[in-house]
Amino acid sequence: MRKYSKQRESIENFLIGRTDHPTAETVYLNIRESFPNISLGTVYRNLSLLAEIGKIRKLSTGMGPDRFDWDTTPHYHFICNDCGAVLDLKVNGLDHINILASQDFGGDVEGHTTYFYGKCPACKKAKLTQAESLLCNA
């Protein structure tokens, strides 16, 4: 196990309870308030270590930089195509997906990662408001 690090502890504490899945850059900008001399590389290394030891989850969404999630319990994520937000998505009834994937496979499916895409509630509301505004001005 790695030795104790106040910087690593600060990074972990910054992530705990957050639901916005920040990027390494966001973590860096916030941690720098407590540790002015910390480098972005140090933040990346600590985030990688925390993900490697299972304290956090690294999300590679394919849209922009990786995000980090303190909640390591099985759950799904929604990615907004408009603003790029990554949000937790509560989906019940998908616990059997690993069993379905294992059928006719011959190997062992031990987990899965699924992302859902579309418009987040804020972007959907903004789009509706914009459409209503256009109708009122017509």
OpenMM code with the backbone's topology and positions (N, CA, C; nanometers):
from openmm import Vec3, app, unit

residues = "MET ARG LYS TYR SER LYS GLN ARG GLU SER ILE GLU ASN PHE LEU ILE GLY ARG THR ASP HIS PRO THR ALA GLU THR VAL TYR LEU ASN ILE ARG GLU SER PHE PRO ASN ILE SER LEU GLY THR VAL TYR ARG ASN LEU SER LEU LEU ALA GLU ILE GLY LYS ILE ARG LYS LEU SER THR GLY MET GLY PRO ASP ARG PHE ASP TRP ASP THR THR PRO HIS TYR HIS PHE ILE CYS ASN ASP CYS GLY ALA VAL LEU ASP LEU LYS VAL ASN GLY LEU ASP HIS ILE ASN ILE LEU ALA SER GLN ASP PHE GLY GLY ASP VAL GLU GLY HIS THR THR TYR PHE TYR GLY LYS CYS PRO ALA CYS LYS LYS ALA LYS LEU THR GLN ALA GLU SER LEU LEU CYS ASN ALA".split()
positions = [
    Vec3(0.0841, -0.1194, 0.0000),
    Vec3(0.0000, 0.0000, 0.0000),
    Vec3(0.0878, 0.1246, 0.0000),
    Vec3(0.0424, 0.2261, -0.0641),
    Vec3(0.1167, 0.3522, -0.0703),
    Vec3(0.1087, 0.4254, 0.0627),
    Vec3(0.2097, 0.5081, 0.0868),
    Vec3(0.2100, 0.5832, 0.2120),
    Vec3(0.1000, 0.6896, 0.2094),
    Vec3(0.0605, 0.7311, 0.3270),
    Vec3(-0.0436, 0.8326, 0.3442),
    Vec3(-0.0020, 0.9628, 0.2767),
    Vec3(-0.0976, 1.0283, 0.2131),
    Vec3(-0.0716, 1.1559, 0.1466),
    Vec3(-0.1877, 1.2512, 0.1756),
    Vec3(-0.1546, 1.3684, 0.2304),
    Vec3(-0.2583, 1.4690, 0.2562),
    Vec3(-0.3221, 1.5155, 0.1255),
    Vec3(-0.2419, 1.5213, 0.0198),
    Vec3(-0.2947, 1.5621, -0.1100),
    Vec3(-0.3967, 1.4606, -0.1597),
    Vec3(-0.3629, 1.3326, -0.1500),
    Vec3(-0.4547, 1.2271, -0.1944),
    Vec3(-0.5828, 1.2293, -0.1120),
    Vec3(-0.5671, 1.2459, 0.0200),
    Vec3(-0.6834, 1.2530, 0.1076),
    Vec3(-0.7713, 1.3727, 0.0701),
    Vec3(-0.7101, 1.4845, 0.0382),
    Vec3(-0.7837, 1.6043, -0.0010),
    Vec3(-0.8594, 1.5817, -0.1320),
    Vec3(-0.7963, 1.5129, -0.2260),
    Vec3(-0.8611, 1.4810, -0.3540),
    Vec3(-0.9815, 1.3906, -0.3302),
    Vec3(-0.9620, 1.2881, -0.2475),
    Vec3(-1.0712, 1.1953, -0.2165),
    Vec3(-1.1861, 1.2689, -0.1471),
    Vec3(-1.1538, 1.3534, -0.0502),
    Vec3(-1.2573, 1.4291, 0.0209),
    Vec3(-1.3309, 1.5252, -0.0718),
    Vec3(-1.2601, 1.5822, -0.1690),
    Vec3(-1.3243, 1.6708, -0.2657),
    Vec3(-1.4283, 1.5954, -0.3477),
    Vec3(-1.3993, 1.4697, -0.3802),
    Vec3(-1.4897, 1.3908, -0.4645),
    Vec3(-1.6092, 1.3336, -0.3888),
    Vec3(-1.5910, 1.3052, -0.2590),
    Vec3(-1.6965, 1.2379, -0.1822),
    Vec3(-1.8248, 1.3210, -0.1835),
    Vec3(-1.9327, 1.2541, -0.2220),
    Vec3(-2.0641, 1.3164, -0.2204),
    Vec3(-2.0984, 1.3963, -0.3449),
    Vec3(-2.0021, 1.4171, -0.4330),
    Vec3(-2.0296, 1.4951, -0.5546),
    Vec3(-2.1063, 1.4090, -0.6548),
    Vec3(-2.1962, 1.4709, -0.7261),
    Vec3(-2.2716, 1.3985, -0.8284),
    Vec3(-2.2445, 1.4538, -0.9681),
    Vec3(-2.1502, 1.5485, -0.9782),
    Vec3(-2.1228, 1.6102, -1.1078),
    Vec3(-2.0074, 1.5450, -1.1835),
    Vec3(-1.9404, 1.4475, -1.1247),
    Vec3(-1.8350, 1.3720, -1.1911),
    Vec3(-1.7302, 1.4648, -1.2533),
    Vec3(-1.6529, 1.5326, -1.1685),
    Vec3(-1.5573, 1.6318, -1.2193),
    Vec3(-1.4419, 1.5706, -1.2987),
    Vec3(-1.3815, 1.6543, -1.3810),
    Vec3(-1.2611, 1.6167, -1.4552),
    Vec3(-1.1403, 1.6358, -1.3638),
    Vec3(-1.0258, 1.5850, -1.4063),
    Vec3(-0.9019, 1.6043, -1.3307),
    Vec3(-0.8698, 1.7526, -1.3198),
    Vec3(-0.8969, 1.8277, -1.4243),
    Vec3(-0.8707, 1.9726, -1.4239),
    Vec3(-0.9550, 2.0424, -1.3166),
    Vec3(-1.0812, 2.0049, -1.3054),
    Vec3(-1.1688, 2.0624, -1.2029),
    Vec3(-1.1175, 2.0274, -1.0639),
    Vec3(-1.0776, 1.9017, -1.0453),
    Vec3(-1.0218, 1.8605, -0.9167),
    Vec3(-0.8970, 1.9434, -0.8868),
    Vec3(-0.8092, 1.9557, -0.9843),
    Vec3(-0.6846, 2.0311, -0.9687),
    Vec3(-0.7113, 2.1756, -0.9275),
    Vec3(-0.8022, 2.2424, -0.9971),
    Vec3(-0.8300, 2.3829, -0.9673),
    Vec3(-0.8832, 2.4016, -0.8250),
    Vec3(-0.9593, 2.3055, -0.7770),
    Vec3(-1.0145, 2.3143, -0.6413),
    Vec3(-0.9141, 2.2733, -0.5341),
    Vec3(-0.8358, 2.1705, -0.5597),
    Vec3(-0.7368, 2.1235, -0.4625),
    Vec3(-0.6249, 2.2258, -0.4480),
    Vec3(-0.5969, 2.2991, -0.5528),
    Vec3(-0.4900, 2.3991, -0.5517),
    Vec3(-0.5143, 2.5081, -0.4472),
    Vec3(-0.6403, 2.5281, -0.4085),
    Vec3(-0.6709, 2.6261, -0.3042),
    Vec3(-0.6066, 2.5849, -0.1717),
    Vec3(-0.6045, 2.4545, -0.1427),
    Vec3(-0.5436, 2.4042, -0.0193),
    Vec3(-0.3956, 2.3728, -0.0361),
    Vec3(-0.3572, 2.3335, -0.1578),
    Vec3(-0.2191, 2.2959, -0.1875),
    Vec3(-0.1721, 2.3758, -0.3096),
    Vec3(-0.1323, 2.5018, -0.2896),
    Vec3(-0.0969, 2.5899, -0.4018),
    Vec3(0.0135, 2.5361, -0.4926),
    Vec3(0.1021, 2.4519, -0.4403),
    Vec3(0.2137, 2.4017, -0.5197),
    Vec3(0.1863, 2.2671, -0.5862),
    Vec3(0.0652, 2.2136, -0.5717),
    Vec3(0.0337, 2.0846, -0.6317),
    Vec3(0.0329, 2.0995, -0.7842),
    Vec3(0.0792, 1.9975, -0.8528),
    Vec3(0.0803, 2.0011, -0.9990),
    Vec3(-0.0377, 1.9210, -1.0540),
    Vec3(-0.0735, 1.9511, -1.1769),
    Vec3(-0.1804, 1.8760, -1.2429),
    Vec3(-0.1389, 1.7292, -1.2545),
    Vec3(-0.0110, 1.7038, -1.2783),
    Vec3(0.0397, 1.5662, -1.2861),
    Vec3(0.0185, 1.4896, -1.1566),
    Vec3(0.0396, 1.5569, -1.0439),
    Vec3(0.0180, 1.4935, -0.9131),
    Vec3(-0.1295, 1.4587, -0.8953),
    Vec3(-0.2167, 1.5475, -0.9378),
    Vec3(-0.3601, 1.5202, -0.9294),
    Vec3(-0.3953, 1.3997, -1.0163),
    Vec3(-0.3449, 1.3967, -1.1399),
    Vec3(-0.3698, 1.2822, -1.2283),
    Vec3(-0.3194, 1.1517, -1.1659),
    Vec3(-0.1971, 1.1527, -1.1125),
    Vec3(-0.1412, 1.0316, -1.0521),
    Vec3(-0.2258, 0.9841, -0.9341),
    Vec3(-0.2695, 1.0775, -0.8505),
    Vec3(-0.3509, 1.0394, -0.7341),
    Vec3(-0.4890, 0.9910, -0.7762),
    Vec3(-0.5495, 1.0539, -0.8756),
    Vec3(-0.6786, 1.0059, -0.9251),
    Vec3(-0.6647, 0.8656, -0.9830),
    Vec3(-0.5572, 0.8420, -1.0574),
    Vec3(-0.5327, 0.7084, -1.1149),
    Vec3(-0.5144, 0.6050, -1.0044),
    Vec3(-0.4370, 0.6406, -0.9012),
    Vec3(-0.4155, 0.5490, -0.7892),
    Vec3(-0.5469, 0.5200, -0.7165),
    Vec3(-0.6253, 0.6235, -0.6887),
    Vec3(-0.7537, 0.6039, -0.6196),
    Vec3(-0.8463, 0.5142, -0.7021),
    Vec3(-0.8442, 0.5301, -0.8347),
    Vec3(-0.9262, 0.4444, -0.9209),
    Vec3(-0.8722, 0.3013, -0.9203),
    Vec3(-0.7412, 0.2881, -0.9248),
    Vec3(-0.6767, 0.1566, -0.9265),
    Vec3(-0.7073, 0.0772, -0.8002),
    Vec3(-0.7107, 0.1430, -0.6850),
    Vec3(-0.7364, 0.0713, -0.5595),
    Vec3(-0.8859, 0.0640, -0.5272),
    Vec3(-0.9699, 0.1153, -0.6166),
    Vec3(-1.1146, 0.1001, -0.6021),
    Vec3(-1.1835, 0.2020, -0.5138),
    Vec3(-1.1147, 0.3103, -0.4782),
    Vec3(-1.1777, 0.4135, -0.3934),
    Vec3(-1.2683, 0.5053, -0.4741),
    Vec3(-1.2373, 0.5226, -0.6036),
    Vec3(-1.3195, 0.6035, -0.6933),
    Vec3(-1.3316, 0.5282, -0.8251),
    Vec3(-1.4158, 0.5780, -0.9127),
    Vec3(-1.4333, 0.5184, -1.0455),
    Vec3(-1.3943, 0.6212, -1.1508),
    Vec3(-1.3175, 0.5773, -1.2476),
    Vec3(-1.2793, 0.6614, -1.3610),
    Vec3(-1.3777, 0.6350, -1.4739),
    Vec3(-1.4373, 0.7411, -1.5271),
    Vec3(-1.5346, 0.7288, -1.6349),
    Vec3(-1.4739, 0.7832, -1.7640),
    Vec3(-1.4550, 0.6956, -1.8609),
    Vec3(-1.4075, 0.7367, -1.9928),
    Vec3(-1.5284, 0.7367, -2.0845),
    Vec3(-1.5871, 0.8545, -2.1045),
    Vec3(-1.7150, 0.8649, -2.1746),
    Vec3(-1.7021, 0.8726, -2.3258),
    Vec3(-1.5829, 0.9028, -2.3751),
    Vec3(-1.5677, 0.9205, -2.5188),
    Vec3(-1.6018, 1.0612, -2.5628),
    Vec3(-1.6482, 1.1421, -2.4694),
    Vec3(-1.6812, 1.2828, -2.4978),
    Vec3(-1.6005, 1.3697, -2.4020),
    Vec3(-1.4888, 1.4199, -2.4455),
    Vec3(-1.4081, 1.5047, -2.3597),
    Vec3(-1.3219, 1.4241, -2.2656),
    Vec3(-1.2668, 1.4929, -2.1641),
    Vec3(-1.1742, 1.4256, -2.0719),
    Vec3(-1.2452, 1.3267, -1.9807),
    Vec3(-1.1654, 1.2384, -1.9206),
    Vec3(-1.2195, 1.1428, -1.8235),
    Vec3(-1.2821, 1.2179, -1.7079),
    Vec3(-1.3816, 1.1549, -1.6468),
    Vec3(-1.4498, 1.2081, -1.5282),
    Vec3(-1.4246, 1.1123, -1.4141),
    Vec3(-1.4485, 1.1594, -1.2912),
    Vec3(-1.4225, 1.0770, -1.1742),
    Vec3(-1.5441, 1.0752, -1.0838),
    Vec3(-1.5762, 0.9555, -1.0338),
    Vec3(-1.6976, 0.9321, -0.9556),
    Vec3(-1.6586, 0.8666, -0.8238),
    Vec3(-1.7005, 0.9253, -0.7131),
    Vec3(-1.6706, 0.8680, -0.5818),
    Vec3(-1.7578, 0.7462, -0.5534),
    Vec3(-1.8731, 0.7351, -0.6200),
    Vec3(-1.9672, 0.6253, -0.5957),
    Vec3(-1.9249, 0.5036, -0.6781),
    Vec3(-1.8684, 0.4045, -0.6114),
    Vec3(-1.8206, 0.2856, -0.6820),
    Vec3(-1.9235, 0.1723, -0.6846),
    Vec3(-2.0423, 0.1976, -0.6288),
    Vec3(-2.1474, 0.0950, -0.6345),
    Vec3(-2.1993, 0.0876, -0.7782),
    Vec3(-2.2531, -0.0273, -0.8178),
    Vec3(-2.3039, -0.0391, -0.9552),
    Vec3(-2.4166, 0.0620, -0.9809),
    Vec3(-2.3964, 0.1455, -1.0804),
    Vec3(-2.5000, 0.2383, -1.1245),
    Vec3(-2.4662, 0.2863, -1.2652),
    Vec3(-2.5601, 0.3545, -1.3269),
    Vec3(-2.5451, 0.3965, -1.4664),
    Vec3(-2.5253, 0.5471, -1.4752),
    Vec3(-2.4810, 0.5895, -1.5919),
    Vec3(-2.4546, 0.7315, -1.6148),
    Vec3(-2.5221, 0.7792, -1.7424),
    Vec3(-2.5653, 0.9035, -1.7372),
    Vec3(-2.6261, 0.9726, -1.8504),
    Vec3(-2.5307, 1.0834, -1.8936),
    Vec3(-2.5076, 1.0951, -2.0235),
    Vec3(-2.4191, 1.1986, -2.0774),
    Vec3(-2.5012, 1.2882, -2.1692),
    Vec3(-2.4997, 1.4180, -2.1388),
    Vec3(-2.5762, 1.5136, -2.2186),
    Vec3(-2.4993, 1.5455, -2.3466),
    Vec3(-2.5657, 1.5257, -2.4593),
    Vec3(-2.5055, 1.5553, -2.5892),
    Vec3(-2.4862, 1.7043, -2.6113),
    Vec3(-2.5608, 1.7883, -2.5384),
    Vec3(-2.5515, 1.9327, -2.5574),
    Vec3(-2.4429, 1.9954, -2.4706),
    Vec3(-2.4505, 1.9754, -2.3392),
    Vec3(-2.3571, 2.0437, -2.2481),
    Vec3(-2.2440, 1.9543, -2.1988),
    Vec3(-2.2523, 1.8229, -2.2225),
    Vec3(-2.1472, 1.7312, -2.1796),
    Vec3(-2.1553, 1.6878, -2.0349),
    Vec3(-2.2606, 1.7276, -1.9625),
    Vec3(-2.2758, 1.6874, -1.8223),
    Vec3(-2.2815, 1.5354, -1.8106),
    Vec3(-2.2248, 1.4833, -1.7045),
    Vec3(-2.2311, 1.3400, -1.6736),
    Vec3(-2.3086, 1.3283, -1.5431),
    Vec3(-2.4229, 1.2619, -1.5483),
    Vec3(-2.5130, 1.2533, -1.4337),
    Vec3(-2.5391, 1.1083, -1.3961),
    Vec3(-2.5585, 1.0840, -1.2662),
    Vec3(-2.6001, 0.9510, -1.2226),
    Vec3(-2.7408, 0.9259, -1.2726),
    Vec3(-2.7657, 0.8032, -1.3153),
    Vec3(-2.8969, 0.7658, -1.3668),
    Vec3(-2.9432, 0.6432, -1.2905),
    Vec3(-3.0551, 0.6558, -1.2222),
    Vec3(-3.1105, 0.5438, -1.1464),
    Vec3(-3.1935, 0.4584, -1.2420),
    Vec3(-3.1504, 0.3353, -1.2621),
    Vec3(-3.2204, 0.2428, -1.3503),
    Vec3(-3.2423, 0.1135, -1.2736),
    Vec3(-3.3664, 0.0793, -1.2487),
    Vec3(-3.3995, -0.0452, -1.1800),
    Vec3(-3.4267, -0.1545, -1.2816),
    Vec3(-3.3992, -0.2762, -1.2438),
    Vec3(-3.4352, -0.3895, -1.3282),
    Vec3(-3.3303, -0.4321, -1.4284),
    Vec3(-3.2099, -0.3775, -1.4221),
    Vec3(-3.1048, -0.4193, -1.5156),
    Vec3(-3.0014, -0.5103, -1.4506),
    Vec3(-3.0300, -0.5566, -1.3298),
    Vec3(-2.9348, -0.6413, -1.2586),
    Vec3(-2.9042, -0.7706, -1.3349),
    Vec3(-2.9935, -0.8124, -1.4180),
    Vec3(-2.9783, -0.9390, -1.4907),
    Vec3(-2.8977, -0.9248, -1.6200),
    Vec3(-2.8499, -0.8049, -1.6520),
    Vec3(-2.7840, -0.7833, -1.7802),
    Vec3(-2.6576, -0.8686, -1.7953),
    Vec3(-2.5831, -0.8919, -1.6875),
    Vec3(-2.4642, -0.9770, -1.6953),
    Vec3(-2.5017, -1.1212, -1.7285),
    Vec3(-2.6141, -1.1676, -1.6743),
    Vec3(-2.6608, -1.3036, -1.7034),
    Vec3(-2.6991, -1.3138, -1.8501),
    Vec3(-2.7718, -1.2145, -1.9007),
    Vec3(-2.8095, -1.2157, -2.0424),
    Vec3(-2.6871, -1.2128, -2.1330),
    Vec3(-2.5895, -1.1326, -2.0964),
    Vec3(-2.4681, -1.1232, -2.1772),
    Vec3(-2.3886, -1.2534, -2.1743),
    Vec3(-2.3989, -1.3296, -2.0650),
    Vec3(-2.3249, -1.4557, -2.0516),
    Vec3(-2.3840, -1.5683, -2.1352),
    Vec3(-2.5120, -1.5580, -2.1685),
    Vec3(-2.5767, -1.6640, -2.2449),
    Vec3(-2.5079, -1.6788, -2.3800),
    Vec3(-2.4779, -1.8001, -2.4172),
    Vec3(-2.4142, -1.8315, -2.5459),
    Vec3(-2.2785, -1.7647, -2.5632),
    Vec3(-2.2135, -1.7291, -2.4533),
    Vec3(-2.0824, -1.6644, -2.4607),
    Vec3(-1.9694, -1.7629, -2.4326),
    Vec3(-1.9863, -1.8448, -2.3308),
    Vec3(-1.8844, -1.9423, -2.2975),
    Vec3(-1.7812, -1.8919, -2.1982),
    Vec3(-1.7771, -1.7628, -2.1760),
    Vec3(-1.6848, -1.7052, -2.0783),
    Vec3(-1.7617, -1.6592, -1.9563),
    Vec3(-1.6963, -1.5804, -1.8744),
    Vec3(-1.7589, -1.5260, -1.7548),
    Vec3(-1.7714, -1.3749, -1.7682),
    Vec3(-1.8930, -1.3236, -1.7723),
    Vec3(-1.9158, -1.1795, -1.7708),
    Vec3(-1.9223, -1.1372, -1.6254),
    Vec3(-1.8324, -1.0483, -1.5859),
    Vec3(-1.8230, -1.0077, -1.4462),
    Vec3(-1.8715, -0.8658, -1.4204),
    Vec3(-1.9039, -0.7935, -1.5247),
    Vec3(-1.9514, -0.6565, -1.5077),
    Vec3(-1.9757, -0.5924, -1.6425),
    Vec3(-2.0230, -0.4703, -1.6397),
    Vec3(-2.0487, -0.3981, -1.7633),
    Vec3(-2.0479, -0.2485, -1.7372),
    Vec3(-2.0292, -0.1727, -1.8425),
    Vec3(-2.0374, -0.0276, -1.8381),
    Vec3(-2.1322, 0.0148, -1.9486),
    Vec3(-2.2321, 0.0910, -1.9118),
    Vec3(-2.3297, 0.1388, -2.0084),
    Vec3(-2.3512, 0.2872, -1.9870),
    Vec3(-2.3481, 0.3640, -2.0939),
    Vec3(-2.3774, 0.5064, -2.0877),
    Vec3(-2.5045, 0.5330, -2.1665),
    Vec3(-2.5868, 0.6212, -2.1146),
    Vec3(-2.7064, 0.6664, -2.1834),
    Vec3(-2.6817, 0.8088, -2.2299),
    Vec3(-2.7284, 0.8429, -2.3489),
    Vec3(-2.7030, 0.9748, -2.4085),
    Vec3(-2.8333, 1.0453, -2.4426),
    Vec3(-2.8309, 1.1767, -2.4425),
    Vec3(-2.9470, 1.2573, -2.4795),
    Vec3(-2.9302, 1.3982, -2.4279),
    Vec3(-3.0408, 1.4611, -2.3898),
    Vec3(-3.0388, 1.5958, -2.3334),
    Vec3(-3.0673, 1.5873, -2.1838),
    Vec3(-2.9841, 1.6536, -2.1040),
    Vec3(-3.0067, 1.6562, -1.9596),
    Vec3(-3.1291, 1.7437, -1.9305),
    Vec3(-3.1840, 1.7361, -1.8089),
    Vec3(-3.3023, 1.8168, -1.7772),
    Vec3(-3.2825, 1.9665, -1.8017),
    Vec3(-3.1656, 2.0202, -1.7701),
    Vec3(-3.1412, 2.1640, -1.7890),
    Vec3(-3.1407, 2.2012, -1.9367),
    Vec3(-3.0758, 2.1201, -2.0199),
    Vec3(-3.0719, 2.1498, -2.1639),
    Vec3(-3.2090, 2.1298, -2.2278),
    Vec3(-3.2825, 2.0296, -2.1808),
    Vec3(-3.4175, 2.0068, -2.2319),
    Vec3(-3.5066, 2.1269, -2.2001),
    Vec3(-3.4963, 2.1760, -2.0763),
    Vec3(-3.5752, 2.2919, -2.0348),
    Vec3(-3.5354, 2.4152, -2.1152),
    Vec3(-3.4057, 2.4353, -2.1345),
    Vec3(-3.3582, 2.5510, -2.2119),
    Vec3(-3.4087, 2.5442, -2.3554),
    Vec3(-3.4091, 2.4263, -2.4132),
    Vec3(-3.4566, 2.4086, -2.5512),
    Vec3(-3.6060, 2.4392, -2.5600),
    Vec3(-3.6836, 2.3922, -2.4605),
    Vec3(-3.8273, 2.4194, -2.4582),
    Vec3(-3.8539, 2.5689, -2.4406),
    Vec3(-3.7782, 2.6313, -2.3517),
    Vec3(-3.7934, 2.7751, -2.3282),
    Vec3(-3.7604, 2.8537, -2.4536),
    Vec3(-3.6552, 2.8119, -2.5243),
    Vec3(-3.6162, 2.8776, -2.6495),
    Vec3(-3.7253, 2.8603, -2.7550),
    Vec3(-3.7838, 2.7412, -2.7645),
    Vec3(-3.8895, 2.7149, -2.8613),
    Vec3(-4.0140, 2.7966, -2.8285),
    Vec3(-4.0471, 2.8058, -2.6995),
    Vec3(-4.1629, 2.8856, -2.6581),
    Vec3(-4.1394, 3.0325, -2.6898),
    Vec3(-4.0200, 3.0788, -2.6688),
    Vec3(-3.9852, 3.2179, -2.6982),
    Vec3(-3.9994, 3.2480, -2.8465),
    Vec3(-3.9564, 3.1532, -2.9296),
    Vec3(-3.9670, 3.1719, -3.0737),
    Vec3(-4.1127, 3.1762, -3.1179),
    Vec3(-4.1979, 3.0915, -3.0544),
    Vec3(-4.3401, 3.0898, -3.0873),
    Vec3(-4.4077, 3.2217, -3.0472),
    Vec3(-4.3691, 3.2736, -2.9321),
    Vec3(-4.4289, 3.3985, -2.8824),
    Vec3(-4.3882, 3.5188, -2.9685),
    Vec3(-4.2705, 3.5139, -3.0255),
    Vec3(-4.2215, 3.6235, -3.1066),
    Vec3(-4.2632, 3.6138, -3.2528),
    Vec3(-4.3295, 3.5046, -3.2888),
    Vec3(-4.3686, 3.4856, -3.4299),
    Vec3(-4.4928, 3.5638, -3.4629),
] * unit.nanometer
topology = app.Topology()
chain = topology.addChain("A")
for resn in residues:
    res = topology.addResidue(resn, chain)
    for name in ("N", "CA", "C"):
        topology.addAtom(name, app.Element.getBySymbol(name[0]), res)
